[in-house]
């Protein structure tokens, strides 16, 4: 790829530089330019911006005057963690276990091994006594150990803005089919991972569940991510992971007193407001673009939840309850 052909956007290219100089003993400007398919001038500009962002690079001169660059974190990593901070990081291993086998997990595991070494045998034995006090439930959690390679490919595709080809089997499909995708980001929801992807086959961004990828291959072709895309905003009017384009609408649900406290204890959606009622019930107001996932959540409260509006959602709930009742009719 010639420098003029590179579609790697500056931020993605700079992150690639950080990764390259983290893993190597040192690379020259020429080597970085060839690896990234851009001019040496672009590499110099990237290194300047990274240094201005306080990311430490060390320049060294080798045989025949060859200058190389590498990432030098030794002077920046804090060495004054107190015991509470080290313990918090040590217990944080629980949240990485679902990513076992991925490069992200490997990096985290390496960091945890260094933490263990800093604790010493006595400190480690003490913390191991406390480990059973922390537990993560596993209802509906996906085991990704057999899909680690797919997660790494999707993660690299997001970071380096590279196209992937994938065999993906949507819900209801008898067989997987091949897609050419641009991966915009990865979301974790209820123990599962989803890739936000685009394709020339449709408009907008869809969320593909990682579990349903049968094969993912990284391509050399780069793409340009929409400058105004933000993964958080993409899901702002979704309840969970299901996304639907369109203007959001107000949804109101009354929760009986026996469920009101539980509902009031959590933030269920970024747009939510709560109206406390004199009888101890509470009305939850949220703005959504779709009620697809929200319906399942509401039905989970059984008779303690009553949808007030919009009228179309009231009818959806009524219809679904009638179908459910049909499953339990006696002969």
C-alpha positions in Angstrom: 0.0 0.0 0.0 1.4 3.4 -0.9 1.2 6.3 1.6 -1.5 8.0 -0.4 -3.6 4.8 -0.4 -3.7 4.4 3.4 -7.1 4.9 4.9 -6.0 4.4 8.5 -7.3 7.4 10.4 -4.8 9.2 12.6 -6.1 8.0 16.0 -6.2 4.4 14.9 -2.8 4.7 13.3 -1.3 6.2 16.5 -2.8 3.4 18.6 -1.1 1.0 16.2 2.2 2.8 16.7 1.8 2.4 20.5 1.2 -1.3 20.1 4.1 -1.8 17.7 6.5 0.1 19.9 5.3 -1.7 23.0 6.0 -5.2 21.5 9.2 -4.5 19.8 12.8 -3.8 20.9 12.7 -0.8 18.7 11.5 0.3 15.2 12.9 3.0 13.0 10.8 5.7 11.4 11.3 3.9 8.0 10.1 0.6 9.5 7.0 2.3 11.0 6.2 4.0 7.8 6.4 0.8 5.8 4.3 -1.1 8.4 1.6 1.5 8.4 1.7 2.4 4.7 2.2 6.2 5.3 5.0 8.7 4.8 7.8 9.3 7.3 6.4 12.8 7.7 3.1 11.3 9.0 5.0 9.1 11.4 6.9 12.1 12.8 3.6 13.9 13.2 2.0 11.0 15.0 5.0 10.6 17.4 4.9 14.3 18.1 1.1 14.1 19.0 1.7 11.0 21.1 4.4 12.7 23.1 2.2 15.8 23.6 -0.4 13.3 25.0 2.3 12.4 27.6 2.9 8.9 26.1 6.7 8.3 26.8 8.8 7.2 23.9 12.6 6.6 24.1 14.8 7.1 21.1 18.1 5.2 20.8 20.9 5.0 18.3 22.3 1.6 17.3 24.9 0.3 14.9 25.7 2.5 11.8 23.8 5.4 13.5 20.4 3.7 13.0 17.8 5.4 15.3 14.9 3.4 16.7 12.0 4.2 18.9 10.3 2.2 21.6 7.7 2.7 24.3 9.3 3.4 27.7 6.7 3.1 30.5 9.3 2.5 33.3 9.4 6.2 34.2 5.6 6.6 34.2 4.1 3.6 35.9 3.3 4.5 39.5 5.3 2.6 42.1 3.6 3.9 45.2 0.4 1.8 45.2 -0.8 1.2 48.7 -2.0 -2.3 49.8 -5.7 -1.4 49.3 -5.1 -0.4 45.7 -3.1 -3.5 44.9 -5.8 -5.7 46.5 -8.5 -4.0 44.4 -6.6 -4.7 41.2 -5.9 -8.3 42.4 -9.6 -8.9 43.0 -10.4 -7.3 39.6 -9.2 -10.5 37.9 -12.8 -11.8 38.2 -14.0 -9.4 35.6 -11.5 -10.6 33.0 -12.1 -14.3 33.3 -14.9 -14.3 30.7 -12.3 -13.0 28.2 -9.9 -16.0 28.9 -7.7 -16.8 26.0 -7.8 -13.4 24.3 -4.8 -11.1 24.0 -6.6 -8.7 26.3 -6.9 -11.4 29.0 -3.2 -12.3 28.4 -2.1 -8.7 29.0 -4.3 -8.5 32.1 -2.9 -11.8 33.4 0.6 -10.6 32.9 -0.2 -7.5 35.0 -1.8 -9.6 37.7 1.3 -11.8 37.9 3.4 -8.7 38.5 0.9 -7.7 41.2 1.3 -11.1 42.8 5.1 -10.7 42.7 4.9 -7.4 44.4 2.7 -8.8 47.2 5.1 -11.5 48.2 4.1 -14.9 49.6 2.6 -13.6 52.9 0.5 -10.8 51.2 -0.7 -13.2 48.5 -1.7 -15.8 51.0 -3.6 -13.2 53.0 -5.5 -12.0 49.9 -6.3 -15.5 48.8 -8.2 -15.9 52.1 -10.4 -13.0 51.1 -11.0 -14.1 47.5 -14.0 -16.3 48.4 -15.7 -13.2 49.7 -16.1 -11.9 46.1 -18.3 -13.8 43.7 -19.7 -13.1 40.3 -22.9 -14.9 39.3 -22.9 -16.8 36.0 -26.5 -16.9 35.0 -26.5 -16.6 31.2 -22.8 -15.8 31.0 -21.1 -17.0 27.8 -17.8 -19.0 27.9 -15.6 -17.3 25.3 -12.5 -19.4 25.9 -13.2 -21.3 22.6 -13.8 -18.0 20.7 -10.8 -16.0 21.9 -9.3 -15.9 18.4 -12.5 -14.3 17.0 -12.6 -11.7 19.8 -9.0 -10.8 19.1 -9.7 -10.4 15.3 -12.7 -8.2 16.0 -10.7 -6.1 18.5 -7.9 -5.6 16.0 -10.4 -4.7 13.3 -11.9 -2.0 15.6 -8.5 -0.6 16.6 -6.8 -0.7 13.2 -10.0 0.1 11.1 -9.6 -3.0 9.0 -12.3 -4.9 7.1 -13.2 -8.4 8.1 -14.9 -11.2 6.3 -17.0 -13.4 8.5 -19.3 -16.4 8.5 -22.2 -15.3 10.8 -25.4 -17.1 11.6 -28.3 -14.7 12.6 -31.1 -15.8 14.9 -33.6 -17.9 12.9 -31.1 -18.7 10.1 -30.5 -22.4 9.3 -27.0 -21.9 8.1 -24.3 -19.2 8.5 -23.6 -16.9 5.6 -20.6 -14.8 4.7 -20.5 -11.0 5.3 -17.9 -8.3 4.6 -18.0 -6.1 7.7 -16.5 -3.0 9.2 -16.3 -3.3 13.0 -16.9 -0.1 14.9 -16.6 -1.4 18.5 -17.5 -4.1 21.0 -20.2 -4.0 23.7 -20.6 -6.3 26.7 -24.2 -6.9 27.7 -25.5 -9.4 30.2 -22.4 -11.6 30.0 -22.2 -11.7 26.2 -20.2 -9.7 23.7 -21.6 -7.9 20.6 -19.7 -6.3 17.7 -21.1 -3.1 16.3 -20.7 -3.6 12.5 -21.6 -2.0 9.2 -21.8 -3.4 5.7 -22.5 -2.3 2.2 -25.6 -4.5 2.5 -27.5 -2.2 4.8 -27.6 1.3 6.2 -26.6 2.1 9.7 -24.8 0.0 12.4 -26.0 -3.4 13.6 -25.0 -5.4 16.6 -23.7 -8.9 15.9 -23.4 -11.3 18.8 -19.9 -12.7 19.0 -21.3 -16.2 19.9 -22.8 -16.5 16.4 -19.6 -15.9 14.4 -18.4 -19.2 12.9 -15.3 -17.6 11.3 -13.7 -14.2 11.2 -10.8 -13.2 9.0 -8.9 -9.9 9.1 -8.3 -8.3 5.7 -5.6 -5.9 4.6 -8.2 -3.3 3.4 -8.8 -0.4 5.8 -12.0 1.6 6.2 -12.9 5.0 7.4 -15.2 5.1 10.5 -17.8 7.8 10.4 -16.4 10.8 12.3 -19.7 11.3 14.2 -20.1 7.7 15.4 -20.0 7.1 19.1 -20.7 3.6 20.5 -22.3 5.0 23.6 -24.6 7.3 21.6 -25.4 4.4 19.2 -27.0 2.6 22.1 -28.4 5.6 24.0 -32.0 4.9 23.2 -31.7 1.1 23.3 -32.7 -1.0 26.3 -29.7 -3.3 26.3 -28.2 -4.2 23.0 -31.1 -4.2 20.5 -30.8 -1.0 18.4 -33.3 0.5 16.0 -33.0 3.7 14.1 -35.6 6.3 14.5 -36.7 9.0 16.9 -37.1 7.9 20.6 -40.5 7.9 22.3 -41.6 8.1 25.9 -42.4 4.8 27.7 -44.1 4.8 31.1 -44.5 1.8 33.4 -46.0 1.7 36.9 -44.4 -0.7 39.4 -46.4 -1.9 42.3 -45.1 -1.2 45.9 -43.6 -4.7 46.2 -41.4 -3.9 43.2 -41.0 -0.2 43.6 -37.9 -0.3 45.9 -36.0 -2.7 43.6 -36.7 -0.6 40.6 -35.7 2.6 42.4 -32.4 1.2 43.6 -30.9 1.0 40.1 -30.3 3.0 37.0 -32.0 1.1 34.2 -31.5 3.6 31.4 -29.6 6.8 31.0 -32.9 8.7 30.2 -34.9 7.4 33.2 -36.9 9.5 35.6 -38.9 8.1 38.5 -42.2 9.4 39.9 -42.9 8.2 43.4 -46.7 7.6 44.1 -48.6 8.1 47.3 -49.5 4.4 47.4 -45.9 3.3 47.4 -45.7 2.5 43.7 -43.3 4.2 41.3 -43.6 5.2 37.6 -40.6 4.7 35.5 -40.2 7.0 32.5 -37.6 6.1 29.8 -37.0 7.2 26.2 -36.5 4.3 23.8 -36.3 3.8 20.0 -37.6 0.2 20.4 -39.5 -1.9 23.0 -38.1 -5.2 21.8 -35.8 -5.9 24.7 -37.7 -3.7 27.1 -40.8 -6.0 26.9 -38.9 -9.0 28.2 -37.7 -7.0 31.1 -41.2 -5.6 32.0 -42.7 -9.1 31.8 -40.1 -10.3 34.2 -41.9 -8.3 36.9 -45.2 -10.2 36.2 -48.3 -8.6 37.7 -46.2 -6.0 39.6 -45.6 -4.0 36.3 -48.2 -2.2 34.3 -47.4 -0.4 31.0 -49.1 3.0 30.9 -47.9 4.3 27.5 -47.5 4.5 24.6 -50.8 2.8 23.6 -49.0 0.7 21.0 -46.7 -0.8 23.7 -49.7 -1.5 25.9 -51.2 -3.5 23.0 -48.0 -5.3 22.4 -47.9 -6.4 26.1 -51.5 -7.4 26.1 -51.0 -9.5 22.9 -47.9 -11.2 24.3 -49.7 -12.1 27.6 -52.6 -13.7 25.7 -50.1 -15.8 23.7 -48.4 -16.8 26.9 -51.7 -17.7 28.5 -52.4 -20.0 25.5 -49.4 -22.1 26.5 -51.1 -23.0 29.7 -54.7 -23.8 28.7 -55.9 -27.1 30.0 -57.8 -29.6 27.8 
